[in-house]
Amino acid sequence: MGDQENAKQTKKPRLNNQAPKTAIATKLAGSNDPEEASKPAIRQFAFYRDTLDAHYDQRERVIKASRDITALSKKMVFSLLRITQEPPSKVFKEVEEKNNAVLGIFGRLARDIQGSDAYKYNGHSTHGLQEYIEALGLWVFLRDNRLITKHQ
């Protein structure tokens, strides 16, 4: 027991109840020292951090765009299902406005999934596309009395 009491007495007291910082914790916390920033490990960590942040931001934009497309496409379908209760011209005008909004979102989404990024985010964007095709198919069928083609 005497050894434990001596060990307690030899510990240095902490100021302001702060946990001791290791060298790694200090570096990760973001040192303003130019010498620290010039070390290769810190630069590499910063590069990886920035790369991952950009990936996550892009992924979130794709997911949000897909959710917005899905929501607007469902609203298009619900509007079209009211065609027997309201004049068709009014319903088609509503759907046209929603369709223009969806096309605008597709334009923004296209920038995020171009080139080599397409395979990364394909799974996040397909649900919105499927819902849109369903809404477009119903709209064309009710408006023109025909099915949509692959080209459309």
DSSP file with accessible surface (Angstrom, degrees, kcal/mol):
  #  RESIDUE AA STRUCTURE BP1 BP2  ACC     N-H-->O    O-->H-N    N-H-->O    O-->H-N    TCO  KAPPA ALPHA  PHI   PSI    X-CA   Y-CA   Z-CA
    1    1 A M     >        0   0  179      0, 0.0     4,-1.8     0, 0.0     3,-0.2   0.000 360.0 360.0 360.0 -29.8    0.0    0.0    0.0
    2    2 A G  H  >  +     0   0   40      1,-0.2     4,-2.0     2,-0.2     5,-0.1   0.846 360.0  55.9 -63.2 -34.3    2.9    2.3    0.6
    3    3 A D  H  > S+     0   0  138      1,-0.2     4,-2.1     2,-0.2    -1,-0.2   0.882 106.2  50.6 -65.7 -38.6    3.9    2.2   -3.1
    4    4 A Q  H  > S+     0   0  129     -3,-0.2     4,-2.0     2,-0.2    -2,-0.2   0.890 109.4  50.2 -67.0 -39.0    0.4    3.3   -4.2
    5    5 A E  H  X S+     0   0  112     -4,-1.8     4,-1.8     1,-0.2    -1,-0.2   0.906 111.1  49.1 -66.0 -39.4    0.4    6.2   -1.8
    6    6 A N  H  X S+     0   0   90     -4,-2.0     4,-1.5     1,-0.2    -2,-0.2   0.882 109.4  52.8 -66.1 -37.0    3.9    7.3   -3.1
    7    7 A A  H  X S+     0   0   48     -4,-2.1     4,-0.8     1,-0.2    -2,-0.2   0.888 108.5  50.3 -65.4 -38.7    2.6    7.0   -6.7
    8    8 A K  H  < S+     0   0  155     -4,-2.0     3,-0.5     1,-0.2    -1,-0.2   0.884 110.6  49.5 -65.9 -37.0   -0.3    9.2   -5.9
    9    9 A Q  H  < S+     0   0  148     -4,-1.8    -1,-0.2     1,-0.2    -2,-0.2   0.802 107.2  54.6 -74.0 -27.2    1.9   11.8   -4.4
   10   10 A T  H  < S+     0   0  111     -4,-1.5    -1,-0.2    -5,-0.1    -2,-0.2   0.626  83.0 104.9 -84.5 -11.6    4.4   11.9   -7.4
   11   11 A K  S  < S-     0   0  160     -4,-0.8    -3,-0.0    -3,-0.5    -4,-0.0  -0.446  76.5-119.5 -68.7 140.5    1.7   12.6  -10.0
   12   12 A K        -     0   0  189     -2,-0.1     2,-0.1     1,-0.1    -1,-0.1  -0.609  29.6-113.6 -79.3 137.9    1.7   16.1  -11.2
   13   13 A P        -     0   0  118      0, 0.0     2,-0.4     0, 0.0    -1,-0.1  -0.418  26.9-126.5 -71.6 145.8   -1.5   18.1  -10.6
   14   14 A R    >   -     0   0  162     -2,-0.1     3,-0.6     6,-0.0     2,-0.4  -0.744  18.5-126.6 -91.3 141.5   -3.5   19.1  -13.6
   15   15 A L  G >  S-     0   0  136     -2,-0.4     3,-1.5     1,-0.2    -1,-0.0  -0.690  86.8  -4.8 -88.4 135.4   -4.5   22.7  -14.0
   16   16 A N  G 3  S-     0   0  143     -2,-0.4    -1,-0.2     1,-0.3     0, 0.0   0.811 117.9 -76.5  56.5  29.7   -8.2   23.4  -14.6
   17   17 A N  G <  S+     0   0  156     -3,-0.6     2,-0.3     1,-0.2    -1,-0.3   0.847  83.7 162.5  53.6  34.2   -9.0   19.7  -14.7
   18   18 A Q    <   -     0   0  123     -3,-1.5    -1,-0.2     1,-0.0    -3,-0.1  -0.672  41.1-118.9 -84.8 142.8   -7.6   19.5  -18.2
   19   19 A A        -     0   0   75     -2,-0.3     2,-0.1     1,-0.1    -1,-0.0  -0.495  40.2 -97.7 -73.7 145.0   -6.8   16.1  -19.6
   20   20 A P        -     0   0   95      0, 0.0     2,-0.5     0, 0.0    -1,-0.1  -0.422  38.9-133.2 -65.3 140.0   -3.1   15.7  -20.6
   21   21 A K        -     0   0  154     -2,-0.1     2,-0.1    -3,-0.1    -3,-0.0  -0.824  12.7-148.3 -98.1 133.0   -2.5   16.3  -24.3
   22   22 A T     >  -     0   0   87     -2,-0.5     4,-2.2     1,-0.1     5,-0.2  -0.430  31.5-105.2 -87.2 170.0   -0.4   14.0  -26.2
   23   23 A A  H  > S+     0   0   68      1,-0.2     4,-2.1     2,-0.2     5,-0.2   0.907 122.3  49.7 -63.3 -38.5    1.7   15.2  -29.2
   24   24 A I  H  > S+     0   0  118      2,-0.2     4,-2.8     1,-0.2     5,-0.3   0.930 109.2  51.0 -67.1 -43.2   -0.8   13.6  -31.6
   25   25 A A  H  > S+     0   0   45      1,-0.2     4,-1.6     2,-0.2    -1,-0.2   0.902 109.8  50.9 -61.7 -38.9   -3.8   15.2  -29.9
   26   26 A T  H  X S+     0   0   62     -4,-2.2     4,-0.5     2,-0.2    -1,-0.2   0.929 112.0  46.7 -63.3 -43.6   -2.1   18.6  -30.1
   27   27 A K  H >X S+     0   0   71     -4,-2.1     3,-0.9     1,-0.2     4,-0.5   0.911 113.2  48.0 -65.9 -41.6   -1.4   18.2  -33.8
   28   28 A L  H 3< S+     0   0   97     -4,-2.8    -1,-0.2     1,-0.2    -2,-0.2   0.787 101.8  64.6 -71.0 -26.0   -4.9   17.0  -34.6
   29   29 A A  H 3< S-     0   0   74     -4,-1.6    -1,-0.2    -5,-0.3    -2,-0.2   0.673 122.4 -99.8 -71.0 -16.1   -6.3   19.9  -32.6
   30   30 A G  H <<  -     0   0   51     -3,-0.9     2,-0.2    -4,-0.5    -2,-0.1   0.888  37.0-149.3  98.9  77.4   -4.8   22.3  -35.2
   31   31 A S     <  -     0   0   48     -4,-0.5    -1,-0.0     1,-0.1    -4,-0.0  -0.521   7.7-149.7 -75.8 143.7   -1.6   23.9  -34.2
   32   32 A N        +     0   0  163     -2,-0.2    -1,-0.1     4,-0.1     3,-0.0   0.384  61.5 118.2 -92.0   2.7   -0.9   27.4  -35.5
   33   33 A D     >  -     0   0   66      1,-0.2     4,-1.7     2,-0.0     3,-0.4  -0.564  61.0-146.6 -73.5 123.1    2.8   26.7  -35.4
   34   34 A P  H  > S+     0   0  102      0, 0.0     4,-1.1     0, 0.0    -1,-0.2   0.836  98.3  58.8 -61.5 -30.1    4.2   26.9  -39.0
   35   35 A E  H  4 S+     0   0  138      1,-0.2     4,-0.4     2,-0.2     3,-0.3   0.911 105.5  48.9 -64.6 -39.0    6.8   24.2  -38.2
   36   36 A E  H >4 S+     0   0   44     -3,-0.4     3,-1.2     1,-0.2     6,-0.2   0.898 108.8  53.0 -66.7 -39.8    4.0   21.8  -37.3
   37   37 A A  H 3< S+     0   0   55     -4,-1.7    -1,-0.2     1,-0.2    -2,-0.2   0.742 102.5  59.9 -69.4 -20.4    2.1   22.5  -40.5
   38   38 A S  T 3< S+     0   0   67     -4,-1.1    -1,-0.2    -3,-0.3    -2,-0.2   0.571  78.6 107.9 -86.2  -6.5    5.2   21.8  -42.6
   39   39 A K  S <> S-     0   0   81     -3,-1.2     4,-2.3    -4,-0.4     3,-0.2  -0.503  73.4-130.8 -73.4 138.0    5.6   18.2  -41.4
   40   40 A P  H  > S+     0   0   89      0, 0.0     4,-2.7     0, 0.0     5,-0.2   0.861 103.8  54.4 -59.2 -38.0    4.6   15.7  -44.1
   41   41 A A  H  > S+     0   0   77      2,-0.2     4,-2.5     1,-0.2     5,-0.2   0.915 110.0  46.7 -65.3 -39.7    2.3   13.7  -41.8
   42   42 A I  H  > S+     0   0   39     -3,-0.2     4,-2.5    -6,-0.2    -1,-0.2   0.922 113.2  48.6 -68.2 -43.1    0.2   16.7  -40.9
   43   43 A R  H  X S+     0   0  136     -4,-2.3     4,-2.2     2,-0.2    -2,-0.2   0.914 112.6  49.0 -61.7 -42.0    0.0   17.8  -44.6
   44   44 A Q  H  X S+     0   0   85     -4,-2.7     4,-2.5    -5,-0.2    -2,-0.2   0.915 110.5  50.2 -65.4 -42.0   -1.0   14.3  -45.6
   45   45 A F  H  X S+     0   0   98     -4,-2.5     4,-2.8    -5,-0.2    -2,-0.2   0.929 110.6  49.9 -60.8 -44.5   -3.7   14.2  -42.9
   46   46 A A  H  X S+     0   0   25     -4,-2.5     4,-2.6     1,-0.2    -1,-0.2   0.898 109.8  51.6 -61.6 -39.6   -5.0   17.6  -44.0
   47   47 A F  H  X S+     0   0  117     -4,-2.2     4,-2.4     2,-0.2    -2,-0.2   0.941 112.3  45.2 -62.3 -47.1   -5.1   16.3  -47.6
   48   48 A Y  H  X S+     0   0  132     -4,-2.5     4,-2.6     2,-0.2     5,-0.2   0.902 112.4  52.2 -64.4 -39.5   -7.1   13.2  -46.6
   49   49 A R  H  X S+     0   0  112     -4,-2.8     4,-2.6    -5,-0.2    -2,-0.2   0.942 111.6  45.7 -61.7 -46.9   -9.4   15.2  -44.4
   50   50 A D  H  X S+     0   0   88     -4,-2.6     4,-2.3     2,-0.2    -2,-0.2   0.889 112.4  51.5 -64.6 -38.9  -10.2   17.7  -47.2
   51   51 A T  H  X S+     0   0   68     -4,-2.4     4,-2.2    -5,-0.2    -1,-0.2   0.935 112.5  45.1 -63.7 -45.7  -10.7   14.8  -49.7
   52   52 A L  H  X S+     0   0   86     -4,-2.6     4,-2.8     2,-0.2     5,-0.2   0.901 111.4  53.0 -66.6 -39.3  -13.1   13.0  -47.4
   53   53 A D  H  X S+     0   0   78     -4,-2.6     4,-2.5    -5,-0.2    -1,-0.2   0.922 110.0  48.2 -61.4 -42.4  -15.0   16.3  -46.6
   54   54 A A  H  X S+     0   0   55     -4,-2.3     4,-2.5     2,-0.2    -1,-0.2   0.913 111.9  50.0 -64.3 -40.9  -15.4   17.0  -50.3
   55   55 A H  H  X S+     0   0   53     -4,-2.2     4,-2.8     1,-0.2    -2,-0.2   0.937 112.2  46.6 -62.5 -46.8  -16.7   13.4  -50.9
   56   56 A Y  H  X S+     0   0  117     -4,-2.8     4,-2.5     2,-0.2    -2,-0.2   0.895 112.2  50.5 -65.8 -38.1  -19.2   13.6  -48.1
   57   57 A D  H  X S+     0   0   95     -4,-2.5     4,-2.1    -5,-0.2    -1,-0.2   0.930 112.8  46.2 -63.6 -44.0  -20.4   17.0  -49.2
   58   58 A Q  H  X S+     0   0   26     -4,-2.5     4,-2.2     2,-0.2    -2,-0.2   0.921 111.9  51.4 -64.6 -42.8  -20.9   15.7  -52.8
   59   59 A R  H  X S+     0   0   79     -4,-2.8     4,-2.6     1,-0.2    -2,-0.2   0.919 109.7  50.0 -60.6 -43.6  -22.6   12.6  -51.5
   60   60 A E  H  X S+     0   0   95     -4,-2.5     4,-2.6     1,-0.2    -1,-0.2   0.890 108.8  52.1 -64.6 -38.3  -25.0   14.6  -49.4
   61   61 A R  H  X S+     0   0  122     -4,-2.1     4,-2.5     2,-0.2    -1,-0.2   0.914 111.0  47.8 -62.8 -42.0  -25.9   16.9  -52.4
   62   62 A V  H  X S+     0   0    0     -4,-2.2     4,-2.5     2,-0.2    -2,-0.2   0.934 113.0  47.7 -64.9 -44.8  -26.7   13.8  -54.5
   63   63 A I  H  X S+     0   0   32     -4,-2.6     4,-2.4     2,-0.2    -2,-0.2   0.927 113.3  47.9 -63.5 -43.4  -28.8   12.3  -51.8
   64   64 A K  H  X S+     0   0  111     -4,-2.6     4,-2.6     2,-0.2    -2,-0.2   0.927 111.7  49.7 -64.5 -42.6  -30.7   15.5  -51.2
   65   65 A A  H  X S+     0   0   10     -4,-2.5     4,-2.6     1,-0.2    -1,-0.2   0.922 111.0  49.8 -62.3 -41.4  -31.3   16.0  -54.9
   66   66 A S  H  X S+     0   0    8     -4,-2.5     4,-2.6     1,-0.2    -1,-0.2   0.904 111.1  49.0 -64.7 -40.8  -32.6   12.5  -55.3
   67   67 A R  H  X S+     0   0  143     -4,-2.4     4,-2.7     2,-0.2    -1,-0.2   0.907 111.7  49.4 -64.5 -40.9  -35.0   13.0  -52.3
   68   68 A D  H  X S+     0   0   46     -4,-2.6     4,-2.5     2,-0.2     5,-0.2   0.914 111.6  48.6 -64.6 -41.0  -36.2   16.2  -53.8
   69   69 A I  H  X S+     0   0    1     -4,-2.6     4,-2.6     2,-0.2    -2,-0.2   0.923 111.8  49.9 -63.5 -43.1  -36.8   14.5  -57.2
   70   70 A T  H  X S+     0   0   17     -4,-2.6     4,-2.4    -5,-0.2    -2,-0.2   0.939 111.8  47.8 -60.9 -46.6  -38.6   11.7  -55.5
   71   71 A A  H  X S+     0   0   47     -4,-2.7     4,-2.1     1,-0.2    -2,-0.2   0.931 114.4  45.0 -62.7 -46.3  -40.9   14.1  -53.5
   72   72 A L  H  X S+     0   0   36     -4,-2.5     4,-2.1     1,-0.2    -1,-0.2   0.883 111.8  53.2 -66.5 -35.8  -41.7   16.2  -56.6
   73   73 A S  H  X S+     0   0    0     -4,-2.6     4,-2.2    -5,-0.2    -1,-0.2   0.907 108.6  49.5 -65.9 -40.1  -42.3   13.1  -58.7
   74   74 A K  H  X S+     0   0   86     -4,-2.4     4,-2.7     1,-0.2    -1,-0.2   0.898 109.4  52.1 -65.1 -37.9  -44.7   11.7  -56.1
   75   75 A K  H  X S+     0   0  114     -4,-2.1     4,-2.4     2,-0.2    -1,-0.2   0.878 107.2  53.4 -65.0 -35.6  -46.5   15.1  -56.1
   76   76 A M  H  X S+     0   0    0     -4,-2.1     4,-2.4     2,-0.2    -2,-0.2   0.939 110.3  46.9 -61.2 -46.1  -46.8   14.9  -59.9
   77   77 A V  H  X S+     0   0   17     -4,-2.2     4,-2.1     1,-0.2    -2,-0.2   0.933 112.2  49.3 -62.6 -46.1  -48.4   11.4  -59.6
   78   78 A F  H  X S+     0   0  126     -4,-2.7     4,-0.6     1,-0.2    -1,-0.2   0.891 111.5  49.8 -63.3 -37.5  -50.8   12.6  -56.9
   79   79 A S  H >< S+     0   0    3     -4,-2.4     3,-1.0     1,-0.2    -1,-0.2   0.919 110.5  49.9 -64.2 -43.2  -51.8   15.6  -59.0
   80   80 A L  H >< S+     0   0    0     -4,-2.4     3,-1.4     1,-0.3    -2,-0.2   0.828 103.2  59.9 -67.0 -29.7  -52.4   13.4  -62.0
   81   81 A L  H 3< S+     0   0  107     -4,-2.1     3,-0.5     1,-0.3    -1,-0.3   0.680  97.8  60.8 -73.1 -13.2  -54.6   11.0  -60.0
   82   82 A R  T XX S+     0   0   69     -3,-1.0     3,-1.7    -4,-0.6     4,-1.5   0.287  70.4 110.4 -90.2  11.2  -56.9   13.9  -59.3
   83   83 A I  T <4 S+     0   0   35     -3,-1.4    -1,-0.2     1,-0.3    -2,-0.1   0.767  74.3  53.5 -63.5 -24.6  -57.6   14.4  -63.0
   84   84 A T  T 34 S+     0   0  127     -3,-0.5    -1,-0.3     1,-0.2    -2,-0.1   0.674 111.3  46.4 -81.7 -16.2  -61.2   13.2  -62.6
   85   85 A Q  T <4 S+     0   0  147     -3,-1.7    -2,-0.2     2,-0.1    -1,-0.2   0.662 117.5  35.6 -98.6 -20.3  -61.9   15.7  -59.8
   86   86 A E  S  < S-     0   0   48     -4,-1.5    -1,-0.1     1,-0.0     5,-0.0  -0.886 100.2 -79.4-129.4 162.1  -60.4   18.8  -61.5
   87   87 A P    >>  -     0   0   78      0, 0.0     4,-1.9     0, 0.0     3,-0.5  -0.373  39.2-129.7 -61.6 135.3  -60.2   20.1  -65.0
   88   88 A P  H 3> S+     0   0   67      0, 0.0     4,-3.1     0, 0.0     5,-0.3   0.861 105.7  58.9 -56.4 -36.6  -57.4   18.3  -66.9
   89   89 A S  H 3> S+     0   0   92      1,-0.2     4,-1.8     2,-0.2     5,-0.1   0.906 107.1  47.1 -62.2 -38.3  -55.8   21.6  -68.1
   90   90 A K  H <> S+     0   0  111     -3,-0.5     4,-2.1     2,-0.2    -1,-0.2   0.924 113.9  47.4 -67.1 -43.8  -55.4   22.8  -64.5
   91   91 A V  H  X S+     0   0    0     -4,-1.9     4,-2.5     1,-0.2    -2,-0.2   0.933 111.9  49.6 -63.7 -45.2  -53.8   19.4  -63.5
   92   92 A F  H  X S+     0   0   41     -4,-3.1     4,-2.4     1,-0.2    -1,-0.2   0.859 108.9  53.1 -65.5 -32.9  -51.5   19.3  -66.5
   93   93 A K  H  X S+     0   0  138     -4,-1.8     4,-2.1    -5,-0.3    -1,-0.2   0.923 109.7  48.1 -66.9 -42.9  -50.4   22.9  -65.8
   94   94 A E  H  X S+     0   0   43     -4,-2.1     4,-2.1     1,-0.2    -2,-0.2   0.925 113.3  47.7 -58.9 -45.5  -49.5   21.9  -62.1
   95   95 A V  H  X S+     0   0    0     -4,-2.5     4,-2.8     1,-0.2    -2,-0.2   0.880 107.7  55.7 -66.9 -37.3  -47.6   18.9  -63.4
   96   96 A E  H  X S+     0   0   84     -4,-2.4     4,-2.3     2,-0.2    -1,-0.2   0.921 108.2  48.6 -60.7 -41.9  -45.8   21.0  -66.0
   97   97 A E  H  X S+     0   0  115     -4,-2.1     4,-1.9     2,-0.2    -2,-0.2   0.919 113.2  46.5 -64.5 -43.9  -44.5   23.3  -63.2
   98   98 A K  H  X S+     0   0   41     -4,-2.1     4,-2.4     1,-0.2    -2,-0.2   0.889 110.4  53.9 -65.5 -37.6  -43.4   20.4  -61.1
   99   99 A N  H  X S+     0   0   12     -4,-2.8     4,-2.6     1,-0.2    -2,-0.2   0.913 106.8  50.9 -63.5 -41.4  -41.7   18.8  -64.1
  100  100 A N  H  X S+     0   0   89     -4,-2.3     4,-1.9     2,-0.2    -1,-0.2   0.893 109.9  50.6 -62.6 -38.5  -39.7   22.0  -64.7
  101  101 A A  H  X S+     0   0   44     -4,-1.9     4,-1.9     2,-0.2    -2,-0.2   0.920 110.3  49.4 -64.5 -42.0  -38.6   22.0  -61.1
  102  102 A V  H  X S+     0   0    0     -4,-2.4     4,-2.7     1,-0.2    -2,-0.2   0.918 108.7  52.6 -63.8 -42.2  -37.5   18.3  -61.4
  103  103 A L  H  X S+     0   0   82     -4,-2.6     4,-1.8     1,-0.2    -1,-0.2   0.880 107.4  52.7 -63.1 -35.3  -35.6   19.1  -64.6
  104  104 A G  H  X S+     0   0   39     -4,-1.9     4,-1.7     2,-0.2    -1,-0.2   0.906 109.5  48.1 -64.1 -41.3  -33.8   21.9  -62.8
  105  105 A I  H  X S+     0   0   11     -4,-1.9     4,-2.8     1,-0.2    -2,-0.2   0.905 108.2  54.9 -66.8 -39.0  -32.8   19.5  -60.0
  106  106 A F  H  X S+     0   0   45     -4,-2.7     4,-2.5     1,-0.2    -1,-0.2   0.878 104.4  55.5 -60.5 -36.8  -31.6   17.0  -62.5
  107  107 A G  H  X S+     0   0   35     -4,-1.8     4,-0.9     2,-0.2    -1,-0.2   0.921 111.0  42.9 -61.7 -43.4  -29.4   19.7  -64.0
  108  108 A R  H  X S+     0   0  123     -4,-1.7     4,-0.8     1,-0.2     3,-0.4   0.898 113.9  52.1 -68.1 -39.0  -27.7   20.3  -60.6
  109  109 A L  H >X S+     0   0    6     -4,-2.8     4,-1.2     1,-0.2     3,-0.8   0.883 100.6  62.3 -65.0 -36.1  -27.5   16.6  -60.0
  110  110 A A  H 3< S+     0   0   43     -4,-2.5     3,-0.3     1,-0.3    -1,-0.2   0.855  98.1  56.8 -60.6 -34.5  -25.8   16.0  -63.3
  111  111 A R  H >< S+     0   0  160     -4,-0.9     3,-0.5    -3,-0.4    -1,-0.3   0.840 108.2  47.6 -64.8 -33.3  -22.8   18.1  -62.3
  112  112 A D  H << S+     0   0   23     -4,-0.8    -1,-0.2    -3,-0.8    -2,-0.2   0.675 114.7  43.6 -82.9 -18.4  -22.2   15.9  -59.2
  113  113 A I  T 3< S+     0   0   44     -4,-1.2    -1,-0.2    -3,-0.3     2,-0.2   0.041  83.5 123.9-118.2  29.6  -22.4   12.6  -61.0
  114  114 A Q    X   -     0   0  127     -3,-0.5     3,-1.5     3,-0.1     4,-0.1  -0.552  69.6 -15.8 -85.4 154.0  -20.3   13.3  -64.1
  115  115 A G  G >  S-     0   0   68      1,-0.3     3,-1.5    -2,-0.2     4,-0.3  -0.254 130.4  -3.5  63.3-134.5  -17.3   11.3  -65.1
  116  116 A S  G 3  S+     0   0   89      1,-0.3     4,-0.4     2,-0.2     3,-0.4   0.640 126.4  67.0 -72.5 -13.4  -15.6    9.0  -62.7
  117  117 A D  G <> S+     0   0   38     -3,-1.5     4,-1.5     1,-0.2     3,-0.3   0.641  79.5  82.6 -79.5 -12.8  -18.0   10.1  -59.8
  118  118 A A  H <> S+     0   0   41     -3,-1.5     4,-0.8     1,-0.2     3,-0.2   0.902  89.2  49.4 -60.0 -42.6  -21.0    8.5  -61.5
  119  119 A Y  H  4 S+     0   0  174     -3,-0.4     4,-0.4    -4,-0.3     3,-0.3   0.840 107.8  55.7 -68.4 -29.7  -20.2    5.0  -60.2
  120  120 A K  H  4 S+     0   0   81     -4,-0.4    -1,-0.2    -3,-0.3    -2,-0.2   0.867 119.6  28.7 -68.5 -36.7  -19.8    6.3  -56.6
  121  121 A Y  H  X S+     0   0    1     -4,-1.5     4,-1.1    -3,-0.2     3,-0.5   0.291  87.2 104.4-111.7   9.1  -23.2    7.9  -56.4
  122  122 A N  H >X S+     0   0   96     -4,-0.8     4,-1.3    -3,-0.3     3,-0.8   0.913  82.4  50.9 -58.4 -45.0  -25.2    5.8  -58.8
  123  123 A G  H 34 S+     0   0   62     -4,-0.4     4,-0.4     1,-0.2    -1,-0.2   0.796 108.7  52.6 -65.0 -27.1  -27.0    4.0  -56.0
  124  124 A H  H 34 S+     0   0   64     -3,-0.5    -1,-0.2     1,-0.2     4,-0.2   0.696 114.8  39.5 -81.8 -19.7  -27.9    7.3  -54.3
  125  125 A S  H <X S+     0   0   12     -4,-1.1     4,-1.4    -3,-0.8    -2,-0.2   0.585  93.8  79.2-107.1 -12.1  -29.5    8.8  -57.4
  126  126 A T  H  X S+     0   0   45     -4,-1.3     4,-2.7     1,-0.2     5,-0.2   0.849  85.8  59.9 -71.9 -31.2  -31.4    5.9  -59.0
  127  127 A H  H  > S+     0   0   94     -4,-0.4     4,-2.3     1,-0.2    -1,-0.2   0.934 106.5  47.1 -63.6 -44.1  -34.5    6.0  -56.7
  128  128 A G  H  > S+     0   0    0     -4,-0.2     4,-2.2     1,-0.2    -1,-0.2   0.900 111.8  51.5 -62.2 -39.4  -35.3    9.5  -57.7
  129  129 A L  H  X S+     0   0   79     -4,-1.4     4,-2.5     2,-0.2    -2,-0.2   0.921 108.9  50.6 -63.7 -42.1  -34.9    8.7  -61.4
  130  130 A Q  H  X S+     0   0  120     -4,-2.7     4,-2.0     1,-0.2    -2,-0.2   0.917 110.8  48.2 -62.8 -43.2  -37.2    5.7  -61.1
  131  131 A E  H  X S+     0   0   22     -4,-2.3     4,-2.3     1,-0.2    -1,-0.2   0.898 111.1  51.4 -64.1 -39.1  -39.9    7.8  -59.4
  132  132 A Y  H  X S+     0   0   24     -4,-2.2     4,-3.2     2,-0.2     5,-0.2   0.915 107.9  51.0 -65.1 -42.7  -39.5   10.5  -62.1
  133  133 A I  H  X S+     0   0   85     -4,-2.5     4,-2.7     1,-0.2    -1,-0.2   0.905 109.7  51.4 -62.2 -38.8  -39.9    8.0  -64.9
  134  134 A E  H  X S+     0   0  106     -4,-2.0     4,-2.1     2,-0.2    -2,-0.2   0.945 113.1  44.2 -62.1 -46.2  -43.1    6.6  -63.2
  135  135 A A  H  X S+     0   0    0     -4,-2.3     4,-2.5     1,-0.2    -2,-0.2   0.917 114.1  49.7 -65.6 -42.6  -44.5   10.1  -63.0
  136  136 A L  H  X S+     0   0   24     -4,-3.2     4,-2.7     1,-0.2     5,-0.3   0.915 109.6  52.1 -63.1 -41.3  -43.5   11.0  -66.5
  137  137 A G  H  X S+     0   0   18     -4,-2.7     4,-2.2    -5,-0.2    -1,-0.2   0.918 111.5  45.6 -61.4 -44.2  -45.0    7.8  -67.9
  138  138 A L  H  X S+     0   0   46     -4,-2.1     4,-2.6     2,-0.2     5,-0.3   0.922 113.0  51.0 -65.9 -40.8  -48.4    8.5  -66.2
  139  139 A W  H  X S+     0   0    8     -4,-2.5     4,-2.6     1,-0.2     5,-0.3   0.946 112.4  44.6 -62.7 -48.3  -48.3   12.1  -67.3
  140  140 A V  H  X S+     0   0    4     -4,-2.7     4,-3.0     1,-0.2     6,-0.6   0.914 113.4  52.0 -64.3 -39.3  -47.7   11.2  -71.0
  141  141 A F  H  X S+     0   0   91     -4,-2.2     4,-1.4    -5,-0.3    -2,-0.2   0.936 115.0  40.3 -64.1 -45.6  -50.3    8.5  -70.9
  142  142 A L  H  < S+     0   0   63     -4,-2.6    -1,-0.2     2,-0.2    -2,-0.2   0.865 122.8  40.7 -72.4 -34.9  -53.0   10.7  -69.5
  143  143 A R  H  < S+     0   0   97     -4,-2.6    -2,-0.2    -5,-0.3    -3,-0.2   0.923 133.6  17.5 -78.7 -46.1  -52.1   13.7  -71.7
  144  144 A D  H  < S-     0   0   68     -4,-3.0    -3,-0.2    -5,-0.3    -2,-0.2   0.424  94.0-124.6-110.2  -4.7  -51.3   11.9  -75.0
  145  145 A N  S  < S+     0   0  131     -4,-1.4     2,-0.3    -5,-0.5    -4,-0.2   0.898  78.3  94.2  58.9  43.4  -53.0    8.5  -74.5
  146  146 A R  S    S-     0   0   96     -6,-0.6    -2,-0.2    -9,-0.1    -1,-0.2  -0.964  76.9-101.0-151.5 168.6  -49.7    6.7  -75.3
  147  147 A L        -     0   0  133     -2,-0.3     2,-0.1    -3,-0.1    -9,-0.1  -0.607  41.6-103.6 -92.1 154.9  -46.7    5.2  -73.5
  148  148 A I        -     0   0   50     -2,-0.2     2,-0.2     1,-0.1    -1,-0.1  -0.441  34.2-130.9 -74.8 152.3  -43.4    6.9  -73.2
  149  149 A T        -     0   0   76     -2,-0.1     3,-0.3     1,-0.1    -1,-0.1  -0.553  22.8-107.9 -96.8 168.0  -40.6    5.7  -75.4
  150  150 A K  S    S+     0   0  216      1,-0.2    -1,-0.1    -2,-0.2    -2,-0.0   0.875 119.5  57.2 -62.0 -36.3  -37.0    4.9  -74.3
  151  151 A H              0   0  180      1,-0.2    -1,-0.2    -3,-0.0    -3,-0.0   0.857 360.0 360.0 -64.8 -36.2  -35.8    8.0  -76.1
  152  152 A Q              0   0   96     -3,-0.3    -1,-0.2     0, 0.0    -2,-0.2   0.796 360.0 360.0 -68.5 360.0  -38.1   10.3  -74.0
